[in-house]
Amino acid sequence: MHLPRLIPSLLLVLVFLFMGCEEKSVTPVEPIEGNFGRIALPEGSRVDLEGYKVVSPVGESAIKSGGSFDSTGVRKAEHLLFVNNGEGETLLLAYPLEGEELVVSAEGSALALVLMTFNTSAYTTAQKKEAISSIKAHPAFPALVEEVTELARQGKDIFAVGNEGLIAAISAFYGGPEGGRLARTSGGFPVAFTREGFSLSFQNMMSAHHYAAGVYKDGKSVKTLAIGPASFATRSVSTFLGELFKGGDLWEKQRDGAVVTHTLEGQGEYEVVITSGQTLMHRISEEGRMAGNANSYAIGAEALGAIGKGVLDLIPDECASALTGSLSDAAGILVEEPEDAEEYAVSIYDGLYTMIDNFLESSAACVDPKNYIGTVAKAVSLLGRTKAALHSMKVSSDWFSFPIESRHSFTITAYAVSVADGNNQAAEPGKQLPKPLSVKVVDEKLRPLRGIEVEWAVTQGQGSLSASSSVTDAAGVAKVTWTMGQVLSGIQKVEATVRKSDRSLAEGAPVEFQTRAPDCDPASPNIPVITGYQVLCVGRTIAVDVSFRAGGPGILPYGGSGSCDATKLCYPVRLSFMLPDSEPKWVIAANGYRVKLLSGSVNEGVVRIEYTLGRCDQDGMQSLKRAWPNWLWKIELMNKCGERSSPVTF
């Protein structure tokens, strides 16, 4: 069978008294015929039952002379009954099972008190009887019955917080708080945390309570995750009670909590904080508030769920909502820094009593079973001081057996970037390339990184990109599309740049992509060949006629203007010079010449280069050397594919 988490069990317990308890009085009574019950006062009691009522979640019944009462309006299911006076003080209580006589006695009260210290909501009638047998067989039971008997003889309120003798008698049922589960799971943090690249996972492996994780990037909160509790399965009722009473191992099986995952985005300095939100100090952060509120709500709201089985269905909706809020608020009334489970337990139960009492004060007009609920609240406060509460809290609560918080810091940064797809495509003028350009970014372990920014730029040729930057996806891939310009000539290039978290370039950056005209095939080059040249005078202008042949698309028969990177396609008919007595370096004669196709075609013919500086007299070569003595000159021809002829120098 499965029990709910034991952290709120003390609360579920008290109101879950709607489960059974075999009733036996100290003074034997005869069975009562009809729908009647009977109060069996202990021998020697001087209590006058006039003014007392039998109170249940479904109604109240006056007590007749001789101690009998009509059970029709108070017994509609297996639930707790109180014998209360006009001041709300409880003389006795009972928890009769279905089909059994309804007799309220000191022994039955003792049984009900012990049943209230653990949750029997999931028990069958047979299991409840088994639990009652275990309680009655316990060596501490006679002393508890005697304590209740003496209180009943004197007419004292059984739930008065000052009943130290009763608290001690209930506590005598329970052994030391160091249960088997506590010993087995203490010493480590209960939530397992793993990271694979940008992927985080959390799983509650040992705790019956809620945790929360805050994810921070560069000091700023980016995500808060709720981590649910693990669950546990008990053995038989008798075994469970035996272990509970002696402080042993309450748990036979454990089911780990659900795995919670999160994917990080972007590089930076990360910190993950996992907490149970135990104290107010640890509730300053968003994750601390989430965990603390979840655990507090589990105490108050689950107790309310127990009450709901016998009470909330009798309360108007507006009152039920108020009670829900009151119990939730009560669960949040914790000491700021609880030192141990006892201090924590007492603060929880006192808080619940206060809030329920306040609720009843403000809701008297719409709450019929006010007397019943108020009595339950008093029981909460009393039982919170017993060793049962301490045992339950200490054995099952990770708030005291586990560390409150766990922190993990790490840096995620791009390590390397490479081409993923889209390089060396053939291009049509004005058309978008068939495939996007894509790069892949990885970390130092070559795992793909998500959320990394990639910068894109056209570095050669015409055309435009769909974006100047893009971000990597879960596979570590970032993409852009590339559209060619209306005039397409030769090789065009794009660069993709990735930077690490410190802004330095990642390995492999920048990555270069290039595209080509449809008739430019690297596997079948059409490199131009210069077959001859002649320097001559054309009027007063120095000119060089260059004969050539070129397959495929032929040469590009023009010069250029402006500055030019010598590695690019600018100035495809290229005239360069080298100065004398200087470091050997060829310099393009930018803006210093004109070009035209003199004869033939771009595949075979003559192209003329005309100097715009210097004057030509009679001999072209002599005029050139006279104008620029000791200079060296170089001529190259290129096609639109970027293929370049062997140079001619003179």
C-alpha positions in Angstrom: 0.0 0.0 0.0 1.1 3.6 -0.5 1.1 6.3 2.1 1.4 10.0 1.4 4.5 11.8 2.3 5.0 11.7 6.0 6.0 15.3 6.4 2.4 16.3 6.7 1.3 13.0 8.2 0.7 14.4 11.6 -1.8 16.7 10.2 -3.5 14.3 7.9 -3.5 12.1 10.9 -5.6 14.1 13.2 -8.4 14.9 10.9 -8.2 11.5 9.2 -9.6 10.1 12.3 -12.5 9.3 10.0 -10.9 5.8 10.0 -11.6 3.2 12.5 -10.9 2.2 16.1 -12.3 -0.8 17.9 -14.3 0.6 20.8 -14.1 -0.8 24.3 -14.9 1.0 27.5 -13.3 0.5 30.8 -16.8 -0.2 32.3 -18.6 -2.9 30.3 -22.0 -1.9 28.9 -24.8 -3.7 27.4 -25.5 -3.4 23.7 -28.0 -0.6 22.8 -30.7 -1.4 20.3 -31.7 1.1 17.6 -29.8 4.1 16.3 -28.3 5.1 19.6 -24.9 5.3 21.1 -23.8 5.6 24.6 -21.2 7.5 26.7 -19.4 5.1 29.1 -17.9 7.3 31.8 -15.1 5.6 33.9 -15.9 4.4 37.4 -15.8 7.1 40.0 -16.4 9.9 37.5 -18.4 12.8 38.9 -19.0 14.4 35.5 -22.6 15.5 34.8 -23.2 15.0 31.1 -25.9 17.6 31.0 -24.7 20.3 28.7 -22.4 18.0 26.7 -23.0 17.0 23.1 -21.7 14.4 20.7 -20.0 16.3 17.9 -19.2 14.9 14.4 -18.4 16.4 11.0 -22.0 15.7 10.0 -23.9 17.0 13.0 -24.4 17.1 16.7 -26.5 15.1 19.1 -27.6 15.9 22.7 -26.8 13.4 25.4 -29.8 12.0 27.3 -30.0 10.8 30.9 -28.0 7.7 31.3 -25.5 8.7 28.7 -27.3 7.6 25.5 -27.6 9.8 22.4 -29.3 9.6 19.0 -26.6 8.5 16.5 -28.7 9.1 13.4 -27.4 12.7 12.8 -23.8 12.1 13.9 -22.8 8.7 12.4 -23.0 8.5 8.6 -19.6 7.0 7.9 -16.4 6.0 9.7 -15.3 9.3 11.3 -14.2 10.8 14.5 -16.7 11.7 17.3 -16.0 14.1 20.2 -18.0 14.5 23.4 -17.8 18.3 24.0 -19.3 20.7 26.5 -20.6 24.2 25.8 -17.1 25.6 26.1 -15.7 23.4 23.4 -13.8 21.2 25.8 -13.5 17.5 24.9 -14.2 14.9 27.5 -13.9 11.7 25.4 -13.7 10.8 21.7 -14.3 7.7 19.6 -13.6 6.3 16.2 -16.1 3.5 15.7 -15.9 1.2 12.7 -18.8 0.4 10.4 -21.1 -2.2 11.9 -19.9 -1.9 15.5 -21.6 -0.5 18.5 -21.2 3.2 19.1 -19.8 3.4 22.6 -17.6 6.3 23.7 -15.2 5.4 26.5 -11.7 6.1 27.9 -10.2 3.1 26.1 -11.7 4.1 22.8 -10.4 7.6 23.4 -6.9 6.2 23.9 -7.1 4.2 20.7 -8.3 7.2 18.8 -5.5 9.4 20.1 -2.8 7.0 18.9 -4.6 6.5 15.5 -4.5 10.3 15.1 -0.7 10.2 15.1 -0.4 8.4 11.7 -2.4 8.4 8.6 -5.0 5.7 8.1 -6.9 7.2 5.2 -5.9 4.4 2.8 -6.6 1.6 5.2 -9.4 -1.0 4.7 -11.6 -1.9 7.6 -9.6 -5.1 8.1 -6.4 -3.1 8.2 -7.8 -0.6 10.7 -8.7 -3.5 12.9 -5.1 -4.8 12.5 -3.8 -1.4 13.5 -6.0 -1.3 16.6 -4.8 -4.7 17.6 -1.2 -3.5 17.3 -1.9 -0.5 19.4 -3.7 -2.4 22.1 -0.9 -4.9 22.3 1.7 -2.2 22.9 3.0 -2.1 26.5 2.4 1.6 26.7 -1.3 1.2 26.0 -2.6 0.5 29.6 -0.8 3.6 30.9 -2.4 5.8 28.2 -5.9 4.4 29.0 -5.3 5.2 32.7 -4.2 8.7 31.8 -7.4 9.3 29.7 -9.5 7.7 32.4 -8.1 10.1 35.1 -8.8 13.1 32.9 -12.3 11.9 32.3 -13.0 11.3 36.0 -12.0 14.9 36.6 -13.9 16.3 33.6 -10.8 17.9 32.1 -10.4 18.9 28.5 -8.4 16.0 26.9 -6.9 18.4 24.3 -5.7 21.0 26.7 -2.1 21.7 25.7 -1.0 21.6 29.4 -1.8 17.9 29.7 1.8 16.9 30.0 0.9 13.5 31.4 -1.2 12.7 28.3 1.5 14.0 25.9 4.1 11.7 27.7 1.8 8.7 27.5 1.3 9.1 23.8 5.0 9.7 23.3 5.7 6.4 25.1 4.5 4.5 22.0 7.4 5.8 20.0 11.0 5.0 20.0 14.0 7.2 19.1 13.6 9.5 16.2 16.6 8.0 14.3 14.6 5.7 11.9 16.0 3.4 9.4 15.2 5.6 6.4 16.9 8.5 8.1 20.0 6.5 8.7 20.0 5.2 5.2 19.5 8.5 3.4 21.3 11.1 5.5 24.7 12.4 4.6 24.2 13.3 1.0 22.1 15.7 -1.0 18.8 14.0 -2.2 18.5 15.7 -5.6 20.7 14.2 -8.3 22.0 16.9 -10.7 23.7 16.2 -14.0 24.8 18.3 -16.9 25.6 17.3 -20.5 26.6 20.4 -22.4 23.6 22.7 -22.3 21.2 20.0 -21.0 20.5 19.9 -17.2 18.5 17.2 -15.4 17.3 16.9 -11.8 15.8 14.0 -9.9 14.7 13.6 -6.3 16.3 10.3 -5.3 15.7 10.1 -1.6 13.5 12.9 -0.2 9.8 12.8 0.5 9.7 16.6 0.1 9.7 19.2 -2.6 12.8 21.0 -3.9 13.3 23.7 -6.4 16.3 24.7 -8.6 17.2 28.2 -9.6 19.3 28.6 -12.8 21.4 31.8 -13.0 23.4 33.1 -16.0 26.0 35.8 -15.5 24.4 36.6 -12.1 20.8 36.9 -13.4 18.0 34.4 -12.9 16.9 32.7 -16.1 14.7 29.8 -14.9 13.2 28.3 -11.7 12.3 24.6 -11.7 10.0 22.7 -9.4 11.4 19.2 -8.4 8.8 16.9 -7.0 9.3 14.4 -4.1 10.3 10.8 -4.2 7.6 8.4 -2.9 7.7 5.4 -0.6 5.8 2.2 -0.1 5.1 0.6 3.3 4.9 -3.0 4.3 1.9 -4.5 6.2 0.1 -2.4 8.7 1.4 -4.4 11.7 5.0 -4.2 10.4 4.6 -0.5 9.7 3.3 0.3 13.2 5.9 -1.9 14.8 8.7 0.0 13.0 7.0 3.3 13.7 6.7 2.6 17.4 10.3 1.5 17.8 11.8 4.2 15.5 12.9 1.6 12.9 12.8 1.5 9.1 9.4 2.7 7.9 10.1 2.2 4.3 10.3 -0.9 2.2 10.4 0.5 -1.3 11.2 3.8 -2.9 10.2 5.3 -6.2 12.4 8.2 -7.4 10.8 11.4 -8.2 10.2 12.5 -11.8 13.1 13.7 -13.9 13.0 17.4 -14.5 15.0 18.8 -17.4 16.1 22.2 -18.7 18.1 23.3 -21.7 20.4 26.3 -21.3 20.8 28.9 -24.0 23.9 31.0 -24.7 27.4 30.9 -23.3 28.3 32.5 -20.0 28.9 31.9 -16.3 26.2 29.7 -14.9 25.2 28.7 -11.3 22.5 26.2 -10.3 21.1 26.5 -6.8 18.9 23.6 -5.5 17.1 24.1 -2.2 14.3 22.8 0.0 13.5 26.3 1.2 13.5 25.1 4.8 14.1 28.5 6.6 13.0 32.0 5.9 16.7 32.8 5.2 16.6 30.3 2.3 13.3 31.7 1.0 14.8 35.0 -0.2 15.4 33.6 -3.7 12.7 32.6 -6.1 13.7 28.9 -5.9 13.7 29.1 -2.1 10.2 30.5 -2.1 9.0 27.9 -4.6 10.3 25.0 -2.5 9.3 26.5 0.9 5.8 27.2 -0.3 5.4 23.8 -1.9 6.4 22.1 1.4 4.3 24.4 3.5 1.3 23.9 1.2 1.8 20.1 1.5 1.4 20.4 5.2 -1.7 22.6 5.2 -3.4 21.7 2.0 -3.0 18.0 2.4 -4.4 18.2 5.9 -7.3 20.2 4.4 -7.7 17.3 1.9 -8.1 15.0 4.8 -10.7 17.2 6.4 -12.4 17.5 3.1 -13.4 13.8 3.2 -15.8 14.5 6.1 -16.1 18.2 6.5 -15.7 20.3 3.3 -18.6 18.8 1.6 -20.8 20.2 4.4 -19.4 23.7 4.2 -20.6 26.3 1.6 -18.1 27.0 -1.1 -17.2 30.5 0.2 -16.3 29.0 3.6 -14.4 26.1 2.1 -12.2 28.6 0.2 -11.6 30.6 3.3 -10.6 27.4 5.2 -8.2 26.5 2.3 -6.5 29.9 2.6 -6.4 29.7 6.4 -4.7 26.3 6.4 -2.3 27.3 3.7 -1.3 30.4 5.6 -1.0 28.4 8.8 1.5 26.1 7.1 3.7 29.1 6.3 3.9 30.2 10.0 7.3 28.7 10.7 10.0 29.7 13.1 12.7 31.6 11.2 15.6 29.2 11.9 14.3 25.9 13.3 17.0 24.1 15.2 15.4 20.7 15.2 12.3 18.8 14.3 10.6 19.3 17.6 10.7 23.1 17.3 9.6 22.9 13.7 6.7 20.5 14.5 5.4 22.7 17.4 5.5 25.8 15.3 3.5 24.0 12.5 0.8 22.7 14.8 0.5 25.9 16.8 0.2 27.8 13.5 -2.5 25.6 12.2 -4.5 25.9 15.5 -4.2 29.7 15.4 -5.4 29.9 11.8 -8.2 27.5 12.1 -9.4 29.3 15.3 -9.2 32.7 13.4 -11.1 31.1 10.5 -13.9 29.9 12.8 -14.2 33.3 14.5 -14.7 35.0 11.1 -16.9 32.3 9.5 -19.4 31.5 12.2 -22.3 32.5 10.1 -21.6 29.9 7.3 -19.9 27.0 9.1 -22.2 24.4 10.7 -19.6 22.0 12.1 -17.7 24.8 13.9 -17.5 22.9 17.1 -16.1 19.9 15.4 -13.4 21.8 13.4 -12.4 23.8 16.4 -11.8 20.5 18.3 -9.7 19.2 15.5 -7.6 22.3 15.7 -7.0 21.8 19.4 -6.0 18.2 18.7 -3.5 19.4 16.2 -1.9 21.7 18.7 -1.7 19.0 21.4 -0.4 16.2 19.2 2.3 18.5 17.8 4.0 18.2 21.2 4.2 14.4 21.4 7.1 12.3 20.4 4.9 11.0 17.6 5.2 14.4 15.9 8.9 14.5 16.6 9.3 11.0 15.3 7.3 11.6 12.2 9.0 14.8 11.4 12.5 13.6 12.1 12.3 10.2 10.4 10.6 11.3 7.3 11.6 14.9 6.9 14.6 15.8 4.8 14.3 19.3 6.2 16.4 18.0 9.1 18.1 14.9 7.7 19.5 16.4 4.5 21.5 19.6 3.6 19.2 22.5 2.8 21.0 23.7 -0.3 23.4 22.5 -3.1 25.2 24.8 -5.5 26.9 24.1 -8.8 28.9 26.6 -10.9 30.2 26.1 -14.4 31.2 28.1 -17.5 29.8 27.3 -21.0 31.7 28.8 -23.9 32.1 28.1 -27.6 35.3 26.2 -28.4 35.2 25.6 -32.1 33.1 26.4 -35.2 33.1 24.6 -38.6 31.1 24.4 -41.8 28.1 22.2 -41.5 26.6 22.7 -45.0 26.1 25.1 -47.9 29.6 25.6 -49.1 30.6 25.6 -52.8 27.2 25.9 -54.3 26.6 27.1 -57.9 24.8 30.4 -58.1 22.4 32.1 -60.5 22.2 35.9 -60.7 19.5 37.3 -58.4 18.7 33.9 -57.0 18.8 32.5 -53.5 21.2 29.6 -53.1 19.4 26.2 -53.0 20.7 25.5 -49.5 21.3 27.8 -46.5 24.8 28.4 -45.2 25.2 26.6 -41.9 27.9 26.2 -39.3 28.2 24.0 -36.2 29.5 25.2 -32.8 30.8 22.8 -30.2 32.3 23.0 -26.7 35.7 21.7 -25.6 34.2 18.1 -25.5 32.9 18.5 -29.0 29.3 18.6 -27.8 26.9 20.8 -29.7 26.1 24.2 -28.1 22.7 25.8 -28.2 22.1 29.6 -28.1 25.5 30.7 -29.5 25.4 33.8 -31.6 27.1 33.6 -35.1 27.9 36.8 -37.0 27.7 36.6 -40.8 29.1 39.0 -43.5 29.6 39.1 -47.3 33.3 39.5 -47.9 33.6 39.2 -51.7 31.2 39.7 -54.5 27.6 40.8 -54.6 24.4 39.6 -52.9 22.8 39.8 -49.5 22.2 37.6 -46.4 18.9 36.9 -44.6 20.5 38.1 -41.4 23.7 39.6 -40.0 23.6 37.1 -37.1 21.8 33.9 -36.1 21.8 31.6 -33.1 22.6 27.9 -32.8 19.8 25.4 -32.2 19.8 22.3 -30.1 22.1 20.6 -32.6 24.6 23.5 -32.3 23.8 24.6 -35.9 23.2 28.2 -37.0 22.0 29.1 -40.5 21.4 32.0 -42.9 20.3 32.2 -46.6 22.4 33.9 -49.3 20.9 35.6 -52.3 23.1 36.5 -55.2 23.2 40.0 -56.9 21.8 40.6 -60.4 25.3 40.6 -61.8 27.2 37.5 -61.0 30.9 37.3 -61.5 33.2 34.6 -60.3 33.7 33.4 -56.8 31.8 35.2 -54.0 32.5 34.7 -50.3 30.8 34.9 -46.9 32.4 34.6 -43.5 30.8 33.3 -40.3 32.4 34.5 -37.0 32.0 32.9 -33.5 33.5 34.3 -30.3 34.1 32.7 -27.0 32.6 34.1 -23.7 35.8 36.3 -23.4 35.2 37.7 -26.9 38.2 35.9 -28.4 37.7 34.0 -31.6 36.6 30.4 -31.4 38.8 27.7 -33.0 38.2 27.7 -36.8 36.7 31.2 -36.9 36.1 32.9 -39.2 34.6 30.1 -41.3 34.5 30.9 -45.0 31.8 30.0 -47.5 32.1 30.6 -51.3 29.8 30.3 -54.2 30.5 30.2 -58.0 28.8 30.9 -61.3 27.1 27.9 -62.9 29.9 27.5 -65.5 32.7 27.7 -62.9 33.5 24.1 -62.0 36.7 23.6 -59.8 36.9 20.1 -61.2 37.3 21.5 -64.8 39.3 24.7 -64.6 39.5 27.1 -67.5 42.6 29.1 -66.5 43.4 31.9 -69.0 46.7 31.7 -70.8 48.7 34.8 -72.0 50.2 34.0 -75.4 52.1 37.3 -75.9 52.3 41.0 -75.3 53.6 44.2 -76.9 54.3 47.6 -75.4 53.5 50.4 -77.9 52.5 54.0 -78.4 48.9 54.7 -79.2 49.1 58.4 -80.1 50.6 59.9 -77.0 49.5 57.1 -74.7 51.6 54.1 -73.6 49.7 50.8 -74.2 50.2 47.1 -73.7 48.4 44.7 -76.1 48.0 41.3 -74.5 47.0 38.3 -76.6 45.3 35.4 -74.8 43.1 32.3 -75.0 40.7 31.1 -72.3 38.2 28.3 -72.2 34.8 28.2 -70.5 33.5 31.6 -69.5 36.6 33.4 -70.9 38.3 36.3 -69.3 36.8 39.4 -67.7 38.0 42.2 -70.1 38.0 45.1 -67.8 40.1 46.8 -65.1 38.6 48.5 -62.1 38.6 51.5 -59.8 39.4 52.3 -56.2 41.5 50.3 -53.8 41.6 46.5 -54.1 42.5 43.5 -52.1 44.9 41.5 -54.3 43.3 38.2 -53.3 39.9 39.3 -54.6 38.4 39.4 -58.1 38.8 43.2 -58.5 40.9 44.4 -61.5 40.5 41.1 -63.4 42.8 42.5 -66.1 45.5 43.4 -63.6 48.5 45.6 -64.0 50.8 45.6 -61.0 54.2 47.3 -60.3 57.1 46.9 -58.0 59.2 49.9 -56.9 63.0 49.8 -57.3 65.2 49.6 -54.2 62.3 48.7 -52.0 60.9 45.6 -50.2 59.8 43.2 -52.9 56.0 43.8 -53.1 53.7 43.9 -56.0 51.1 46.8 -55.9 48.1 47.1 -58.2 48.2 50.2 -60.3 44.8 51.1 -59.1 43.1 54.0 -61.0 46.2 54.1 -63.3 45.0 52.4 -66.5 42.1 51.6 -68.7 41.2 48.2 -70.3 39.2 47.2 -73.5 38.9 44.1 -75.6 40.7 45.1 -78.7 39.9 42.1 -80.9 38.5 38.6 -80.8 36.3 37.4 -77.9 36.7 36.7 -74.2 37.8 33.2 -75.1 40.6 34.2 -77.5 41.8 37.6 -78.7 43.7 40.7 -77.7 43.0 42.9 -74.7 44.6 46.4 -74.5 45.8 48.2 -71.3 46.3 51.9 -71.7 48.3 53.9 -69.2 46.6 57.1 -68.0 50.0 58.5 -66.8 53.2 59.2 -68.7 53.7 60.2 -72.3 54.7 58.0 -75.2 57.2 59.4 -77.8 58.1 56.8 -80.5 58.9 53.5 -78.7 56.5 52.3 -76.1 58.9 50.2 -74.0 61.5 53.0 -73.9 58.8 55.6 -73.0 57.7 53.3 -70.2 61.2 52.9 -68.7 61.9 56.6 -69.1 58.8 57.6 -67.2 59.3 55.0 -64.5 63.0 54.0 -64.5 63.9 50.6 -62.9 60.2 49.8 -62.1 59.1 46.2 -62.7 55.7 45.5 -64.2 53.4 42.5 -64.1 50.2 41.6 -66.1 47.6 38.9 -65.1 44.3 37.9 -66.6 41.3 36.4 -64.7 38.0 34.9 -65.5 34.8 35.2 -63.4 35.5 32.0 -61.6 38.5 33.6 -60.0 41.0 31.5 -62.0 44.1 33.5 -62.8 46.7 33.2 -65.6 50.4 32.9 -65.0 51.8 36.4 -64.7 53.9 38.1 -67.4 56.6 40.5 -66.0 58.8 43.1 -67.8 
